[in-house]
């Protein structure tokens, strides 16, 4: 359950930003995960909530966006999304691919007052 470790890391960032921005409370946190991170949103939500309990982010809504895995073929330069673990180019069939999206893990924005 790496959600717990990730929730801890991200909550530290959220609270750090909130204190720098002098927020009195955090109302919403928008987070993006690449599909390869394999986060379970419900578990993450729970873990995050536990981590920020009794802080200024305790009531913050959490919005999780999952970014699909996207590849670029090194042979024909085609870009495509992976949706069924078929790791070959949809155009030429090459398996010489670069991952251009899917490993992200970041806070898109923090809302507060
Ligand atoms: Zn190709």
Boltz pocket constraint, residues with backbone or C-beta under 6 A from the ligand:
constraints:
  - pocket:
      binder: B
      contacts: [[A, 73], [A, 74], [A, 75], [A, 76], [A, 77], [A, 78], [A, 89], [A, 90], [A, 91], [A, 92], [A, 93], [A, 94]]
      max_distance: 6.0
